[in-house]
Amino acid sequence: METIIYEKKGQVAYVTLNRPDKLNAMNDVMHRELGEAWADFRDDDTLRVAILSGNGRCFSAGADLSAGAPEKYTYTGEFPDISQTQKVYKPIISALHSHVVGYGLWIALDTDIRIATEDTSFWLPEPQWGIATIPCAWFPKIMPWAIASELLLLAERISAQRAYDVGMINKIVPEDRLMAEAEKIAERFCELSPVAVQGMKESMIRASSLDYAAVDHITDTVQTRVMNSEDRKEGSKAFLEKRRVEWPNK
């Protein structure tokens, strides 16, 4: 891959944005390759969890605007990276440092567990350039309205501490502990039933914008599948026999 480093170590996938000379600004190639990495992660049954990070001075400076804006714009809704993560029910951890800007913030908030260094800042500067941020309709679903407004309408930077205080990220760590902390959380995911973890994430994704009846239907479907799984049976046996669980992952 040209713009992504994709590695597999045991049950953990490492997905690293790799355009450090461009501050990991995202171009069409990176969108495509990131989507390919997420599709492979989803389909590889040996993988339980992924860690997303950025190589170089920052996580991502956002979209690569070096080519300028088109004279006439038509929204296509084609974002292969985001569309793939919405189909990934395995947990994804993001390890964030320095600047998390624009589209980089979108993909960071599309992960499940978000860890940032103390100097990390979050910013959606698009209104300064006459651009409406693409995921603006999506942000109020994942954070309080006032915080979404601060990011989207005022184009204000948010520090790591403020991001933590308002629930945008899970943890702040020193820079030299960032990947170690991400790997520690990944190890915890690997200890748990993959069927149960993925079933709960599936329910969260599918039910996030539905009414109660639809949510209840999804809950019924996922719960029935998980409770009848070999993982659930093995978990019950291990509990009764007071031994380590060996998840069948089916």
N, C-alpha and C positions, 0 to 999 in steps of 0.2 A: 504493500500500500504506500502511496505517496505522502499522505497527510495524516495518517493514523498509525500508531504502533499498537498492534493487537497481539497479546500474549496470553497463553494459558499455563497456569502453574497450579497443578493439582485440580482442585474444584473451583478455583478462582480465575476469572478472566480479567485481564488488565487492559483497559482501553485508554490510550493516551493521545490527546490532541498533539500533533507534531508538526507545526509550522512555526517554530520558535522565532525565526527571522521576521515573521509577520505577526508576532504576538498571538499566534494561534487564531488569527482572524479566519473566519469560516467562508470558504468559497464553495462552488458547486461540487468540486471533487471531494472536499471534506464531508459535505452533506451526504454524498453518495457512499463514500467509504465508511462513514460512521453508521449509516443505515445497514450496510453489509455486515459490519462487526456485530451490531445488535441482533441481526437475523441469525448469524452463526451462533452467538451466545444463547439465543432462545432455543435453537434446535439441537444443541450439543447436550445430551443427557448427562454427561460427566461433569458439567459445570453447574454450580449452585448459586454463585453470586458474582457480580462484576464490580470493579473499581474504576471509575472514570476520573482522569486527571489531565493536567496540561503540562507539556514540557516547556522549560525555559522560564522567562521572567514573569509570566502571568498565566492564569488559567485560560482566558480567552478575551480578546479585545472586541469580540462581536463579529458582525458580518464584515467581509472584505469589500470595502467600497472604493477600492483603488481604481476600478474600471468606470466609476461614475454611475449615475442613475440613468435608466432608459428615458427617452423622450416621452414615450407613451407606455404606461404601466398597466398590465392586466394581472389581477390576482389569480393564481392557479391552485393554491392550496397544496402544492407539491413540496413536501419536506420529508425526504426519505428517512432521515434520522429520527425525527419526532414521530412519524407515523409508525416506525418500527418499535420504538419504546412503548407505545401504547398497546403493542401486542406481546410485550415481554412481561411475564408474570413472575419471573425470578427477581430478587431484590438487586438494586443497583445503588452503590455508594459513590458519592462524589467527593473528591479530595480537592479543595479549592484554595488557591493562593493568589495574592496580589489583586489583580483586577478581574472582575467577572462582569462583563459588559454586554449589553444588547442581546444578540442571539445566544451568546455564551451563557447569559443568565437564564434564558429560556431552557436550554438543555440541562443546566445545573438544577433548576427547580423541577425538572422532569424526572429527577432521581428520587430515591426513597429516603436515604439517610445522607445528610449533607454536613460535611466537616470543613471548617475553614481555619486558616491561620489568623493570627491576631491582626495582621496588617491588611487583610482582605477587605475590598470595598465592592459594592454592588451598584450598578448604574445602568439606566436606560436613557441614553442621551438623545434618542431619535427626534423628539420635538424641537431640539436646537437646530436641526437640519431640515425641518419641514416634513418629517417622516412620521407616520402613525405606526407605532410598534405593532408588529404582526400579532403577537399573542395577547393583546390588550383585553380581548373579550374573555380570555381564559384566566388571567391573574386574579380577579375577584373570587374565583372558586377556590383558590388555594391560600388566600391570606385575607386579613380584614380589609374592608373597602377603603378605609383611610390610608392604609399602608400601600395598597395598590395605587391609590391616587397620588401619593407622594412619589412613588417610583415613576408612574406613567405620565402624569399630568405636569408635575413640577420638574421632572427630569433631575431629581436630586440624588446625589450619592448617599448610600446607606453603608455605615461601617459594619464590621463584623459583629461588634457588640450590639448595635441596634438590630441587626438582622437576627441575632440570637434572641434578643428581648421580645421581638414580635413574632417569633416562631418560624422564620424563614430557613434557619439552619438548626442543626441538632447540637453542635458542639464547636467550641473554639479551642485550638491547641497551638502550642509553639510551632514555629515553622519546621524545626528539625524532628517533630513528632507526627507530622501530618500523615505520611504514608503508614507509619507504624500503627497509628490509631485506626486508620481505614482497614488495615489488615486484621487488627484485633476484632473489629466488628464483623469483618468477613468470616473470621474463624467462628464467631458465635453463630452466624447464619448456617455455617456448615455443620454445626452440632444439632440443628433442629430438623424436623421432618420437612423435606422439600415439598412433599405433596400438600402439607398443611400451610406452609409459608406461601407457596405459589397460589393456593386456593384463596387465601385471605387477600393477597394482593389483587388477584383477579376480581374478587368481589368489590374491592375498593375502586378499581379502575372502571369497571362496567357500571357500577351503581352511583358514581359520583354526581351525575346530573339527571337522575331519574326520579320519578315519583315513588311513593311507598309500595304500590302494587308491583311495579317493575322490580324494585329492590328486593321485595319479598320473593319474587320468582327466581331471581339470581341467587339469593341466599339459599333457597331450597335446592337449586341445582348443584351449587358448589358444596354445600354441606352434605348432601346425599353422596356425592362423589368422594369427598374426603373421609367421611365416616365409614364408608364401605371399602376404603383403600387398604392395601397391605401395610402401609406405613402406620395407620391407626391401630391395626391388629398387633403389629410388632411393638408399638409403643405401649399398649396395654399389657402385653406379655412381659416386656422388660420391666415395667413398673412392678408387676406382681412377683416376678422372679428376682427383683432387686439387682439387675445387671445393666450393663451398658447397652444402649439401643443400637441396632444395626439397621439403618433405614433401607428398605428395599427400593424406595423411590418409585413406587407404583401403587 
